Amino acid sequence: MAELFDGYHDNYRDVVQSSIDFSGLPHDFFMRAKADLLRELIAQRLGTERPDMLDVGCGVGSLHPLLHGMVGRLSGIDVSPASLSQARDHNHGVDYREFDGRNFPFADASFDLVTAICVMHHIVPAEWARFIAEMRRVTRPGGLVCVIEHNPYNPLTRLAVARCEFDRDAVLLGVGTTRKLMAASGLHEVGARHFLLLPWDTKPARRLEAALSGVWLGGQYAAFGTA
Ligand SMILES: C[S@@+](CC[C@H](N)C(=O)[O-])C[C@H]1O[C@@H](n2cnc3c(N)ncnc32)[C@H](O)[C@@H]1O
């Protein structure tokens, strides 16, 4: 897998953009929606205002400029050294570390918030439980684990995945599977929200999306649980 994403370190955004061009929306739109959702989860599910955060499979760090002022210490890990080098060039002050894809290079209970955004579909299913267990291990008691994934039930998501050259070997996992994996790892108050349903990021659109977040319609979902 390292070789796969090393090959996209300097054109990652362009490749993603070409797979979603049919939507008429820029890649930034999707990243802003994720940052907004994380802001809400921090407010609703964490007692701390600026949580220490680990972003697992952070790639070239596209999300990180949007997290300014939202999180405290920010760390990112990935199996792709070339992607991390790109991330470092664009995001000063973030602690980026390469790792083997299995053993997270941090002690138990190191972070308040641990995310994996569009990463699990690149991991073989036999490793999913271990991956979630590692996310939980490095999360402080009371902290939040959050997995954001493609919603396999959304036909436009399926189209985007089919058009994306680095998703050729992707194994999409539905929200039910992710929630079960989280509960089995010992996370509690496991919940989920679907988002990226509407092509606007106005307040009324976001409110409508929030009202429909329990319906399996959005392009992606966030599943989360408390450690
Ligand atoms: C589609 S990219 C998503 C990057 C970033 N999270 C984002 O949303 O822009 C998937 C990333 O997962 C990384 N990855 C693949 N297998 C991994 C593993 N076992 N552990 C951590 N990261 C992994 C890849 O190197 C790649 O950077």
Ligand as a Chemical Component Dictionary entry (heavy atoms), coordinates in Angstrom:
data_LIG
# 
_chem_comp.id                   LIG 
_chem_comp.type                 NON-POLYMER 
_chem_comp.pdbx_formal_charge   0 
_chem_comp.three_letter_code    LIG 
# 
loop_
_chem_comp_atom.comp_id 
_chem_comp_atom.atom_id 
_chem_comp_atom.alt_atom_id 
_chem_comp_atom.type_symbol 
_chem_comp_atom.charge 
_chem_comp_atom.model_Cartn_x 
_chem_comp_atom.model_Cartn_y 
_chem_comp_atom.model_Cartn_z 
_chem_comp_atom.pdbx_ordinal 
LIG C1  C1  C 0  -7.663 7.924  0.203 1  
LIG S1  S1  S 1  -6.254 8.359  1.136 2  
LIG C2  C2  C 0  -6.978 9.410  2.394 3  
LIG C3  C3  C 0  -5.994 10.406 2.928 4  
LIG C4  C4  C 0  -6.582 11.389 3.954 5  
LIG N1  N1  N 0  -7.104 10.713 5.109 6  
LIG C5  C5  C 0  -7.643 12.264 3.319 7  
LIG O1  O1  O 0  -8.817 12.103 3.656 8  
LIG O2  O2  O -1 -7.264 13.115 2.498 9  
LIG C6  C6  C 0  -5.910 6.882  2.040 10 
LIG C7  C7  C 0  -4.643 6.954  2.889 11 
LIG O3  O3  O 0  -4.573 5.815  3.732 12 
LIG C8  C8  C 0  -3.230 5.421  3.840 13 
LIG N2  N2  N 0  -3.169 4.040  4.320 14 
LIG C9  C9  C 0  -3.338 2.893  3.636 15 
LIG N3  N3  N 0  -3.215 1.833  4.461 16 
LIG C10 C10 C 0  -2.986 2.319  5.705 17 
LIG C11 C11 C 0  -2.788 1.738  7.001 18 
LIG N4  N4  N 0  -2.795 0.423  7.208 19 
LIG N5  N5  N 0  -2.590 2.575  8.039 20 
LIG C12 C12 C 0  -2.590 3.913  7.862 21 
LIG N6  N6  N 0  -2.760 4.521  6.672 22 
LIG C13 C13 C 0  -2.953 3.728  5.610 23 
LIG C14 C14 C 0  -2.676 5.651  2.453 24 
LIG O4  O4  O 0  -1.268 5.714  2.412 25 
LIG C15 C15 C 0  -3.349 6.975  2.078 26 
LIG O5  O5  O 0  -2.573 8.075  2.447 27 
# 
loop_
_chem_comp_bond.comp_id 
_chem_comp_bond.atom_id_1 
_chem_comp_bond.atom_id_2 
_chem_comp_bond.value_order 
_chem_comp_bond.pdbx_ordinal 
LIG C1  S1  SING 1  
LIG S1  C2  SING 2  
LIG S1  C6  SING 3  
LIG C2  C3  SING 4  
LIG C3  C4  SING 5  
LIG C4  N1  SING 6  
LIG C4  C5  SING 7  
LIG C5  O1  DOUB 8  
LIG C5  O2  SING 9  
LIG C6  C7  SING 10 
LIG C7  O3  SING 11 
LIG C7  C15 SING 12 
LIG O3  C8  SING 13 
LIG C8  N2  SING 14 
LIG C8  C14 SING 15 
LIG N2  C9  SING 16 
LIG N2  C13 SING 17 
LIG C9  N3  DOUB 18 
LIG N3  C10 SING 19 
LIG C10 C11 SING 20 
LIG C10 C13 DOUB 21 
LIG C11 N4  SING 22 
LIG C11 N5  DOUB 23 
LIG N5  C12 SING 24 
LIG C12 N6  DOUB 25 
LIG N6  C13 SING 26 
LIG C14 O4  SING 27 
LIG C14 C15 SING 28 
LIG C15 O5  SING 29 
# 
